[in-house]
Amino acid sequence: MEQLKKIKEMYSVFSLSLIALGAVFIGKPNMAAEVFCRICGILLLLFGIVKLFGYFSRDLLQLAFQFDFAMGVISSLIGFVMFFWTTEFMDVLIIGIGVFMLCDALLRIQTAFDAKKIGVDQWWIILIIALVTAVIGTMLFLRPYKGRTALVMLIGLNLMIDGILNLFVVRNTVTTIRRKKEWEI
């Protein structure tokens, strides 16, 4: 019972940490984006170094680590770029997301017109959603710095919601023997 109680407490602290991190992302999205990129950069750099060590290990067949040299170099380079050029990396990422959304929207517009041709009554819903997606994609492509802020705030909101959900679940579903006895009375 004590172990379950400790785990429940640790899970609660983790959930509260998610909520706090989400609040930081919402409150300071530009700073949070930079910190996020630097942390990811460090992790990718470390991952790349581990991959390189794996490649140069003394594995006789070299099958398990055969692609680790390339992955190690690529991961290390991306990590280095993310750590030292956070703003530029985020802008490129946001532009890439914008281009992807724009391409997807164009394909959905085509789908809407094709649906109209074959007599689908609700074809216009597909068209409207595709047009909204196209506008958002275009905005991300043309103004990545605005998209960066919105993206970081959305990540923050998601972290907060996830933290609240985790906290609710752990507080209301994890049952200790004491609580079970209270229910039986």
C-alpha positions as CSV (number, residue, x, y, z in Angstrom):
1,M,0.0,0.0,0.0
2,E,2.8,2.4,0.8
3,Q,4.4,1.8,-2.6
4,L,1.2,2.5,-4.4
5,K,0.8,5.7,-2.4
6,K,4.3,6.8,-3.3
7,I,3.7,6.1,-7.0
8,K,0.4,8.0,-6.8
9,E,2.2,11.0,-5.3
10,M,5.0,10.8,-7.9
11,Y,2.5,10.6,-10.7
12,S,0.7,13.6,-9.2
13,V,3.9,15.6,-9.1
14,F,4.6,14.7,-12.7
15,S,1.1,15.8,-13.7
16,L,1.5,19.1,-11.9
17,S,4.8,19.6,-13.7
18,L,3.1,19.1,-17.0
19,I,0.5,21.7,-16.1
20,A,3.3,24.1,-15.0
21,L,5.3,23.5,-18.2
22,G,2.2,24.0,-20.3
23,A,1.5,27.3,-18.5
24,V,5.1,28.5,-19.3
25,F,4.6,27.5,-22.9
26,I,1.4,29.6,-23.1
27,G,2.7,32.5,-21.1
28,K,6.1,32.8,-22.7
29,P,5.8,31.1,-26.1
30,N,8.9,32.7,-27.7
31,M,11.2,31.8,-24.7
32,A,9.6,28.3,-24.5
33,A,10.2,27.7,-28.2
34,E,13.9,28.5,-27.7
35,V,14.2,26.3,-24.6
36,F,12.3,23.5,-26.3
37,C,14.7,23.6,-29.3
38,R,17.7,23.7,-27.1
39,I,16.6,20.7,-25.1
40,C,15.7,18.8,-28.2
41,G,19.0,19.8,-29.7
42,I,20.9,18.5,-26.7
43,L,19.0,15.2,-26.8
44,L,19.6,14.7,-30.5
45,L,23.3,15.6,-30.1
46,L,23.6,13.0,-27.3
47,F,21.6,10.5,-29.3
48,G,24.0,11.0,-32.2
49,I,27.0,10.5,-30.0
50,V,25.6,7.3,-28.6
51,K,24.9,6.1,-32.2
52,L,28.5,6.9,-33.2
53,F,29.8,5.0,-30.1
54,G,27.6,2.1,-31.2
55,Y,29.0,2.1,-34.7
56,F,32.6,2.1,-33.5
57,S,32.0,-0.6,-30.9
58,R,33.7,-4.0,-31.2
59,D,30.6,-5.8,-32.4
60,L,31.9,-8.7,-34.5
61,L,29.2,-8.7,-37.2
62,Q,28.5,-5.0,-37.2
63,L,24.8,-5.8,-38.1
64,A,23.1,-4.2,-35.1
65,F,25.0,-0.9,-35.5
66,Q,25.6,-0.9,-39.3
67,F,23.6,2.3,-39.9
68,D,24.6,4.0,-36.7
69,F,27.4,6.1,-38.3
70,A,25.0,7.9,-40.7
71,M,22.3,8.2,-38.0
72,G,24.8,9.4,-35.5
73,V,26.2,12.1,-37.8
74,I,22.7,13.2,-39.0
75,S,21.3,13.3,-35.4
76,S,24.3,15.2,-34.2
77,L,24.1,17.8,-37.0
78,I,20.4,18.4,-36.5
79,G,20.9,18.6,-32.7
80,F,23.7,21.1,-33.2
81,V,21.5,23.2,-35.5
82,M,18.6,23.1,-33.2
83,F,20.7,24.1,-30.2
84,F,22.5,27.1,-31.8
85,W,20.0,28.3,-34.4
86,T,16.7,27.8,-32.6
87,T,14.7,30.6,-34.2
88,E,15.8,29.7,-37.7
89,F,15.1,26.0,-37.1
90,M,11.6,26.8,-35.8
91,D,10.9,29.0,-38.7
92,V,11.9,26.3,-41.2
93,L,9.8,23.8,-39.3
94,I,6.8,26.1,-39.4
95,I,7.3,26.8,-43.1
96,G,7.5,23.1,-43.7
97,I,4.3,22.5,-41.8
98,G,2.6,25.3,-43.7
99,V,3.7,23.9,-47.1
100,F,2.4,20.4,-46.0
101,M,-0.9,21.9,-44.9
102,L,-1.2,23.8,-48.2
103,C,-0.5,20.8,-50.3
104,D,-3.0,18.7,-48.3
105,A,-5.6,21.4,-48.6
106,L,-5.2,21.6,-52.4
107,L,-5.7,17.8,-52.6
108,R,-8.8,18.1,-50.5
109,I,-10.2,20.9,-52.7
110,Q,-9.8,18.5,-55.6
111,T,-11.6,15.8,-53.5
112,A,-14.4,18.2,-52.9
113,F,-14.9,18.9,-56.6
114,D,-14.7,15.2,-57.4
115,A,-17.3,14.5,-54.7
116,K,-19.6,17.1,-56.3
117,K,-19.2,15.5,-59.7
118,I,-20.3,12.1,-58.4
119,G,-23.3,13.6,-56.5
120,V,-22.1,13.7,-52.8
121,D,-24.5,16.1,-51.1
122,Q,-22.0,17.3,-48.4
123,W,-19.2,18.1,-50.8
124,W,-19.2,21.7,-49.8
125,I,-18.2,20.8,-46.2
126,I,-15.0,19.2,-47.6
127,L,-14.4,22.4,-49.6
128,I,-14.9,24.8,-46.7
129,I,-12.6,22.8,-44.4
130,A,-10.0,22.5,-47.2
131,L,-10.1,26.3,-47.8
132,V,-9.7,27.0,-44.1
133,T,-6.7,24.6,-44.0
134,A,-5.3,26.4,-47.1
135,V,-5.5,29.8,-45.4
136,I,-3.8,28.5,-42.3
137,G,-1.1,26.8,-44.3
138,T,-0.5,29.9,-46.3
139,M,-0.3,32.0,-43.1
140,L,2.3,29.6,-41.6
141,F,4.3,29.7,-44.9
142,L,4.3,33.5,-45.2
143,R,4.6,34.4,-41.5
144,P,6.4,31.6,-39.7
145,Y,7.2,33.7,-36.6
146,K,3.4,34.0,-36.0
147,G,3.0,30.3,-36.5
148,R,5.8,29.5,-34.1
149,T,4.1,31.4,-31.3
150,A,0.8,29.7,-32.0
151,L,2.3,26.3,-32.2
152,V,4.2,26.6,-28.9
153,M,1.0,27.9,-27.3
154,L,-0.9,24.9,-28.7
155,I,1.7,22.6,-27.3
156,G,1.4,24.3,-23.9
157,L,-2.4,24.0,-23.9
158,N,-2.0,20.3,-24.8
159,L,0.5,19.8,-21.9
160,M,-1.9,21.5,-19.5
161,I,-4.9,19.4,-20.6
162,D,-2.8,16.2,-20.4
163,G,-1.6,17.1,-16.9
164,I,-5.1,17.9,-15.7
165,L,-6.4,14.6,-17.2
166,N,-3.5,12.6,-15.6
167,L,-4.1,14.3,-12.3
168,F,-7.8,13.5,-12.4
169,V,-7.2,9.9,-13.4
170,V,-4.6,9.2,-10.7
171,R,-6.6,10.9,-8.0
172,N,-9.9,9.2,-8.9
173,T,-9.1,5.8,-10.2
174,V,-6.0,4.6,-8.2
175,T,-7.5,2.9,-5.2
176,T,-5.6,2.1,-2.1
177,I,-6.7,-0.5,0.4
178,R,-7.9,2.2,2.8
179,R,-10.2,3.8,0.2
180,K,-11.5,0.4,-0.8
181,K,-12.5,-0.3,2.8
182,E,-14.2,3.1,3.0
183,W,-16.3,2.1,0.0
184,E,-17.3,-1.2,1.5
185,I,-18.7,0.5,4.7
